[in-house]
């Protein structure tokens, strides 16, 4: 127990890059297959849930899913012999039937790494990912009822459960103030501009020991250009069917140029607290 490390973020903030980096560290032949990252699952994914419980999740009500999600990940943690790195996009919520019980099983959790990105750039990346307009994505970031996945399991099918996001500000803040376990926040911009130090510090936090040369090699293997080239050549199974590419631009300080003054002020008015906290306020 107590060995899950959550790789958390608001969608399109750099989570997949970080997971790719971890996979590259383990690659024995200096080659990373982006379609075989060998991570330990997705919190909202139905596959592990159904495998552990041996049940069709479409038969369950929303409250039942919330109750069993903690049990499933507690079980996975209890059987694991090493750290489990699990991707999660859910905000740090509390279950609908008990406002004191977090959806994320804290008893199975060791630590978390939360990747935060300038919301203006998130807008641009999100628009590409879900095949929407920048206008829609800008509004999406400001919605307290924003979610990914299947809404309350009313629409059957799909491979992910409902994931409450909330506004960008609410999502970031929820992981900042609620968890009882240690959370390391790293900025996407620092991952780009100060890659070696940022990734090395993250490895020290999650207690993985690699040499400087190994870290540099993994960073080279997961450069945006190489990830994009591999997607162009072989596709990427995590890409949304609505997006042309998953690895679209990967730039920083780009999204604001796509937004109108009204959209910029709207995002700032809703998300000011966390924008200031993480240095995105101008």
C-alpha positions as CSV (number, residue, x, y, z in Angstrom):
1,X,0.0,0.0,0.0
2,X,0.9,3.7,-0.2
3,X,2.9,3.4,-3.4
4,X,0.9,5.2,-6.1
5,X,2.4,8.4,-7.5
6,X,-0.2,10.4,-9.4
7,X,0.8,12.2,-12.5
8,X,-1.8,14.9,-12.4
9,X,-2.7,17.9,-14.6
10,X,-5.4,19.8,-16.3
11,X,-5.7,18.3,-19.8
12,X,-3.1,19.4,-22.4
13,X,-0.6,20.6,-19.9
14,X,2.4,18.3,-20.5
15,X,1.3,15.1,-18.7
16,X,2.1,12.8,-21.7
17,X,5.5,14.4,-22.1
18,X,6.4,13.6,-18.5
19,X,5.1,10.0,-18.9
20,X,7.2,9.7,-22.1
21,X,10.3,10.9,-20.2
22,X,9.8,8.2,-17.5
23,X,9.4,5.6,-20.1
24,X,12.5,6.8,-21.9
25,X,14.5,6.4,-18.7
26,X,13.6,2.7,-18.6
27,X,14.2,2.0,-22.3
28,X,17.1,-0.4,-22.6
29,X,17.8,0.1,-26.3
30,X,17.7,3.9,-26.4
31,X,14.5,3.8,-28.3
32,X,11.1,5.0,-27.1
33,X,7.9,3.7,-28.6
34,X,5.3,6.3,-27.9
35,X,2.6,3.6,-28.4
36,X,4.1,1.5,-25.6
37,X,4.8,3.9,-22.7
38,X,4.3,1.1,-20.1
39,X,2.8,3.5,-17.6
40,X,0.6,2.1,-14.8
41,X,-2.8,3.2,-16.1
42,X,-5.3,6.1,-16.0
43,X,-7.3,6.7,-12.9
44,X,-10.5,7.3,-15.0
45,X,-9.8,4.4,-17.3
46,X,-12.4,1.6,-17.5
47,X,-9.9,-1.1,-18.4
48,X,-8.2,-1.7,-15.0
49,X,-11.5,-1.0,-13.2
50,X,-13.3,-3.8,-15.1
51,X,-10.3,-6.1,-14.9
52,X,-10.1,-5.9,-11.1
53,X,-13.9,-6.1,-10.4
54,X,-14.7,-8.4,-13.3
55,X,-17.8,-6.4,-14.1
56,X,-19.1,-4.4,-17.0
57,X,-18.9,-0.8,-15.7
58,X,-21.8,0.3,-17.9
59,X,-24.0,-1.6,-15.5
60,X,-23.1,0.6,-12.6
61,X,-24.6,3.9,-11.3
62,X,-22.4,7.0,-10.9
63,X,-22.2,6.7,-7.0
64,X,-21.2,3.0,-7.3
65,X,-18.4,3.9,-9.7
66,X,-17.1,6.6,-7.3
67,X,-17.2,4.1,-4.4
68,X,-15.4,1.3,-6.4
69,X,-12.8,3.5,-7.9
70,X,-11.0,3.9,-4.6
71,X,-11.4,0.2,-3.9
72,X,-9.9,-0.7,-7.2
73,X,-6.8,1.5,-6.8
74,X,-6.4,0.4,-3.2
75,X,-6.3,-3.2,-4.5
76,X,-3.9,-2.4,-7.3
77,X,-1.6,-0.6,-4.8
78,X,-1.7,-3.6,-2.4
79,X,-0.6,-6.0,-5.1
80,X,2.1,-3.8,-6.6
81,X,5.7,-4.5,-5.7
82,X,7.0,-1.2,-6.9
83,X,5.9,2.4,-7.4
84,X,2.9,2.9,-9.6
85,X,2.8,5.9,-11.9
86,X,-0.8,6.7,-12.7
87,X,-2.1,9.5,-15.0
88,X,-5.0,11.5,-13.7
89,X,-6.9,14.5,-15.0
90,X,-9.6,14.6,-12.3
91,X,-9.6,17.6,-10.0
92,X,-9.1,16.7,-6.4
93,X,-12.7,16.1,-5.6
94,X,-14.7,14.5,-2.8
95,X,-17.2,11.8,-3.6
96,X,-20.9,12.7,-4.0
97,X,-22.1,10.6,-1.1
98,X,-19.5,11.8,1.5
99,X,-18.1,15.3,1.3
100,X,-15.3,14.3,3.7
101,X,-14.0,11.4,1.5
102,X,-11.8,12.2,-1.4
103,X,-12.4,10.4,-4.7
104,X,-8.6,9.7,-4.9
105,X,-7.6,7.0,-2.4
106,X,-5.2,8.8,-0.2
107,X,-4.3,5.6,1.8
108,X,-2.9,4.1,-1.4
109,X,-1.0,7.3,-2.4
110,X,2.6,8.0,-1.9
111,X,3.1,11.3,-3.7
112,X,1.9,13.3,-6.7
113,X,3.5,15.4,-9.5
114,X,1.2,18.1,-10.8
115,X,2.1,19.7,-14.1
116,X,0.7,23.2,-14.6
117,X,0.7,25.2,-17.8
118,X,-0.2,28.8,-18.8
119,X,-4.0,28.7,-19.4
120,X,-3.6,30.7,-22.6
121,X,-1.5,27.9,-24.1
122,X,-3.8,25.3,-22.7
123,X,-6.6,26.9,-24.7
124,X,-4.7,26.5,-27.9
125,X,-3.7,22.9,-27.3
126,X,-7.1,21.9,-26.0
127,X,-8.8,23.3,-29.1
128,X,-6.7,21.1,-31.3
129,X,-7.2,18.1,-29.1
130,X,-11.0,18.1,-29.0
131,X,-11.4,19.6,-32.5
132,X,-13.0,22.8,-31.3
133,X,-12.6,26.5,-31.9
134,X,-10.3,28.6,-29.7
135,X,-13.5,30.4,-28.6
136,X,-15.1,27.2,-27.3
137,X,-11.9,26.2,-25.5
138,X,-11.5,29.6,-23.9
139,X,-15.0,29.3,-22.5
140,X,-14.4,25.7,-21.4
141,X,-11.5,26.7,-19.1
142,X,-13.9,29.1,-17.3
143,X,-16.6,26.6,-16.6
144,X,-17.1,25.2,-13.1
145,X,-19.0,22.3,-14.7
146,X,-16.4,21.3,-17.2
147,X,-15.6,17.6,-17.5
148,X,-14.0,14.9,-19.6
149,X,-15.3,11.4,-20.1
150,X,-18.8,10.0,-19.8
151,X,-21.2,12.2,-17.9
152,X,-22.4,10.3,-14.8
153,X,-22.3,7.0,-16.7
154,X,-25.6,8.0,-18.5
155,X,-24.1,7.6,-21.9
156,X,-22.9,4.0,-22.1
157,X,-19.7,3.0,-23.9
158,X,-16.4,4.9,-24.1
159,X,-13.2,4.0,-22.3
160,X,-13.1,6.6,-19.6
161,X,-15.3,7.5,-16.6
162,X,-16.6,11.0,-15.9
163,X,-13.8,13.3,-14.8
164,X,-14.7,16.6,-13.1
165,X,-12.3,19.4,-14.1
166,X,-14.0,22.6,-13.1
167,X,-12.3,25.9,-14.2
168,X,-8.6,25.9,-14.8
169,X,-8.2,27.8,-11.5
170,X,-10.4,25.4,-9.5
171,X,-8.5,22.4,-10.9
172,X,-5.1,23.7,-10.0
173,X,-6.2,25.0,-6.6
174,X,-7.8,21.7,-5.7
175,X,-4.5,19.8,-6.0
176,X,-2.7,22.6,-4.1
177,X,-4.9,22.8,-1.0
178,X,-6.7,19.4,-0.5
179,X,-4.3,16.5,-0.6
180,X,-2.8,15.1,2.6
181,X,0.2,13.7,0.7
182,X,3.1,15.6,-0.8
183,X,2.5,17.2,-4.2
184,X,5.3,18.6,-6.4
185,X,4.1,21.3,-8.8
186,X,6.2,21.8,-12.0
187,X,5.5,24.3,-14.7
188,X,5.4,23.2,-18.3
189,X,7.4,26.4,-19.1
190,X,10.2,25.2,-16.9
191,X,10.1,21.8,-18.4
192,X,10.8,23.5,-21.8
193,X,13.2,26.2,-20.7
194,X,15.1,24.5,-17.9
195,X,14.6,20.9,-18.8
196,X,17.5,19.2,-17.1
197,X,17.1,20.8,-13.7
198,X,13.2,20.6,-13.7
199,X,13.2,16.9,-14.6
200,X,16.1,16.0,-12.3
201,X,14.3,17.7,-9.4
202,X,11.1,15.8,-10.2
203,X,13.0,12.5,-10.2
204,X,14.5,13.3,-6.8
205,X,11.0,14.1,-5.5
206,X,9.6,10.7,-6.6
207,X,12.8,9.0,-5.4
208,X,14.0,7.6,-8.7
209,X,17.8,7.5,-9.1
210,X,19.3,8.1,-12.5
211,X,22.6,9.6,-13.6
212,X,22.8,13.0,-15.3
213,X,23.7,11.3,-18.6
214,X,20.7,9.1,-18.4
215,X,18.5,12.1,-17.7
216,X,20.0,14.0,-20.7
217,X,19.5,11.0,-22.9
218,X,15.9,10.6,-21.9
219,X,15.3,14.3,-22.6
220,X,16.9,13.9,-26.0
221,X,14.7,10.9,-26.8
222,X,11.6,12.8,-25.8
223,X,12.2,16.1,-27.6
224,X,9.1,17.5,-29.1
225,X,10.5,17.1,-32.6
226,X,11.2,13.4,-32.0
227,X,7.8,12.7,-30.5
228,X,6.0,14.5,-33.3
229,X,8.1,12.7,-36.0
230,X,7.3,9.3,-34.4
231,X,3.6,10.2,-34.4
232,X,3.7,11.3,-38.0
233,X,5.4,8.0,-38.9
234,X,3.4,5.6,-36.8
235,X,0.5,7.4,-35.3
236,X,-0.3,7.7,-31.6
237,X,-3.0,5.7,-30.0
238,X,-3.8,8.4,-27.4
239,X,-4.6,11.0,-30.0
240,X,-8.2,12.1,-30.1
241,X,-10.0,11.2,-33.3
242,X,-10.8,14.9,-33.6
243,X,-7.2,16.1,-33.7
244,X,-4.8,16.0,-36.6
245,X,-1.9,15.5,-34.2
246,X,-1.5,14.9,-30.5
247,X,1.9,16.5,-30.4
248,X,0.7,19.7,-32.1
249,X,3.0,22.6,-31.3
250,X,4.4,22.3,-27.8
251,X,5.3,26.0,-27.7
252,X,5.1,28.4,-24.8
253,X,3.6,31.9,-24.8
254,X,1.8,31.1,-28.1
255,X,-1.9,30.8,-27.1
256,X,-2.4,34.4,-26.1
257,X,-1.8,35.6,-29.7
258,X,-4.8,33.5,-30.8
259,X,-7.2,35.1,-28.3
260,X,-9.2,38.4,-28.4
261,X,-8.9,41.0,-25.7
262,X,-12.3,40.0,-24.4
263,X,-11.3,36.3,-24.2
264,X,-8.0,37.2,-22.5
265,X,-9.8,39.3,-19.9
266,X,-12.4,36.7,-19.3
267,X,-9.8,34.0,-18.6
268,X,-7.9,36.3,-16.3
269,X,-11.0,37.3,-14.4
270,X,-12.0,33.7,-13.7
271,X,-8.5,32.2,-13.1
272,X,-6.6,35.1,-11.5
273,X,-5.7,33.5,-8.2
274,X,-3.7,30.5,-9.6
275,X,-2.4,32.5,-12.5
276,X,-0.8,34.9,-10.0
277,X,0.4,32.1,-7.8
278,X,2.3,30.3,-10.6
279,X,3.6,33.4,-12.4
280,X,1.3,33.7,-15.3
281,X,-0.2,37.1,-14.5
282,X,0.8,40.1,-16.6
